[in-house]
Amino acid sequence: MKRACITGGAGFIGSNLADRLADSGVQVVILDDFSTGRHEFLRDRSDRAGVTVMEGDVLDMRSLERAVEGCDWVFHLQANADLRRGLEHPRRDLEQNTIATSNVLEAMRARGCRQIVFSSTGSVYGEPEVFPTPEDAPFPIQTSLYAASKLAGEALIEAYAHGFGFTGVICRFVSVLGERYTHGHVFDFYRALKRDPTRLRVLGDGRQEKSYLYVQDCLSAILAATERHDHEAEPAAHVYNLGTEETLLVDDSVAIITEHLSLSPEIERTGGRRGWAGDSPLIRLDTSRIRALGWAPRLTIAQALVRTLDWLDANEYAWRDQEMQEALS
């Protein structure tokens, strides 16, 4: 790999990936509209040789074509990831996830780039009957617009692989934790406790069982799959589950956070097996396919969670800014 484009490259996972690629000598083009991405995440990179930052929208074909020009790989990480509020904005997942992926593929085809990594989600399995859930598990009814839009993106990549000779690496993530994490229930709990240390509202019964992955372990898995399928003789789409063999109850994550902050708040649970429509009560993925490439996670979920909390402690702007934005809206 000599040159790579990262859509959403100023976000949590994207900016960490940009660091990894640039450190290994890859020229990196970051495309981000900075709606959720942050300039602070690129502070040490944006003025360095070999890293180009483009402020642009994935719905703008001209920006996309400029960004992917001359690239060996595109890491398509940009997405609307607000699964919880998907039903409040039904078109957002369609536009930011499905149509955006179609645009990325068309820009790649126009500029002669044929290798793409796609950030999908374990949520495409809905509420499966098989645990741990393998990549070839039968799909149930989709339970969220977010997952449905991601599954449509996967299908587009598969069609481009068969129709135009693309190589696609589709990564179905569990929730990712680590440095620069600014979205998800751990972030929400942390902010809520900083705002009011005496109480915490937990959606659902707190018994939802989730899987998480440390961001650097996630990137190592992505890059292992990318290396495995680089310059394939027979282009195709390849699906990988990315996660750990562990799970953590939401209540247990609350306990780790409150202990870290030395707090004993009153916990209010809203009740029910799901915190919202589309919230799966149990997520545990079969990761044997990615492990067969020699990958294994280095950190446990608890270790990843503590590193996330340490980073939030040291980077108050990451959550204070959102507090101010919400107060003004």
Secondary structure, 3 states (H helix, E strand, C coil): CCEEEEECCCCHHHHHHHHHHHHCCCEEEEEECCCCCCHHHHCCCCCCCCEEEEECCCCCHHHHHHHHCCCCEEEECCCCCCHHHHHHCHHHHHHHHHHHHHHHHHHHHHHCCCEEEEEEEHHHHCCCCCCCECCCCCCCCCCCHHHHHHHHHHHHHHHHHHHHCCEEEEEEECEEECCCCCCCHHHHHHHHHHHCCCEEEECCCCCCEECEEEHHHHHHHHHHHHHHCCCCCCCCEEEEEECCCCCEEHHHHHHHHHHHCCCCCEEEECCCCCCCCCCCCECCECCHHHHCCCCCCCCCHHHHHHHHHHHHHHCCHHHHHHHHHHHHC
